[in-house]
Amino acid sequence: MTEDSDEEVDGPRWGALLAAVLHAEGVPAGAAAGLTFVSPSAMAALNQAHMGGTGPTDVLAFPIDGLAATGGNGDAPPGVVGDVVICPVVAWAGAAGHAGSDDDELALLVVHGALHLLGHDHAEDDERETMQQRERELLAAHHGPLAGDPWSGG
């Protein structure tokens, strides 16, 4: 877990959530994943460079090996699932009307980013429904109920 943000976040807590979600999705122990919290300016630069977007966004995911990441068993070196980058300032700006609280919003973004690392997408309706259902299940199992309903808007 890396923090390049002026905002206080509980990195170990969110790193543990990321690890639990990846394990629940079948990523073997020993595979690596990165979780970084960044400032809005750093997120805007990443968004521009990698997505062609303008301004900061709440979360970006950079898959590397995804589910093919090995746990380093036998002769294979540990794989790298990928990296999740979150901007707390952007996340918290919309948290009250989305997941309901700052903590719930970060939890949602960690789960959302983890699923993107593993190949989930939400560009099409059926993909979005599948991804949102899995988010609900993983959050219920590893975080608890959210104060809001981030999926009500489709």
N, C-alpha and C positions, 0 to 999 in steps of 0.2 A: 504494500500500500504506500502510495506517495501522496504527499500533500503539497500543492503549490497554490494555496488559497489562503486568503486572509481570514476566512471564516473558520470557526471552531467546528470540527467534525470529529466524531468518535471513530477514527480509522479502524482500530481493531474490531469494533462491533460490525462495521459494514464489510470488512474483509472476511469476517467469519460468516456473514450472511452469504456473500458471494461464494465462498468455499462450500457451504451447505447446499446451495442451489446447484452448483456444478456437480457435486457428488450425487445429489438426488436425480440429476439428469444423466447420470452414467459416466461422468468423467472420472477416471481412476485417480486414486490418491497418488500424490507425487507430481501430477501434472501442474504446471504453473499458470496463474492468471494474474493480471495486473489490475489494480484499482487505483485510480488517481483522481484527486479532487483539485480542481484548478479555478483560477480567477476568471471573471468574464472576459478579460482581454486575451488570456491564453486560450480559452474555449473558442472565442471568435476566430483566432488565428487557425486553430485546428479545423474548425468548421469550414473556413475559406479554403484551406489547403487540401482537405480530404473530401469535402462534400460539395464544394463550390457555393456554400451558403454564405449569407451575410449576417454578421453579428453572432453573439453567443447563443448556444442552445443548452438544454439541460443535460443531455447525455449523448455520448458517442461511443460506439463499440467498434473495436478493430480486431476482427477474428484473425487468428493465425492458423493453428492446427484444429481448432474446434473440437468436436468429439473424437477426432483422430489422435488427439494428444494422448500419449502413453504416460503411464505413471513411473517410468524408469525401471520397469521390471526386466530382468534378464539382461540382454545386451543392449536394449534400446535405451537411449538417454531420456530423461524426463521431457515430455512435450510441453508446448506453450499453447494454451487454449486461445489466449488473446488478451486484449486490454480493454477495460471499461474506464471511460473518463467522464466525470460528473462535475458540473458547475453548481455548487450549492446556492449561490446567489440567484441564479436563474431558476433553479428548482424551487427554492423557498418563495420566490415572487408569486408563483401561482399555486402554491401548496394548499392554501385554504379552500380554494374552489375546485381542487382536483382530488388529491388523495386525502386531504383534510387537515394534515399537520405536517410540520417540517420533517419529523422522523418518518412518518408514513410515506411522504414523497421520496425521501432518500431510499427507503426500503423498496418502493416500487421501481425506482430507477436502477437500483442494483440488480433486481430480478430481471427487469426489462433488458438491461445491458447484457446480462449473463445469457439470456435466451437468444439475443442477437449473435453472441459469440458462437452459439451452437447451431446457427443457421435459421432460426425463426425469423419471420418477417411479418409485416402488417400492411403491405402494399395492396393486397387484394382482400376482399371481404372474408373469404374462407380462411385465409392466412391470419387475418386480424382476430377472427373469432377463436381460432386454435391458440394463438399466442396469448390472448387475453384470458382464456380459460386456464391455461397453464400458469399465468401470472397469479390468478386468484388462488389456485391450488398451492403453489409454492409459497406465497405470502401467508396463507392460512397455516401452513405447516411450519414455517421458519420465522415468521415475524408476528403474526396475529392479525386481528381484524383491523382494517383501515377505518379512519374516522370519516372518510368521504368515499364517493364512488367514482373513481377516475374513468371507468368504462362506460358511464351512462351517456356520454356524448358520441359513442360509436367509435 
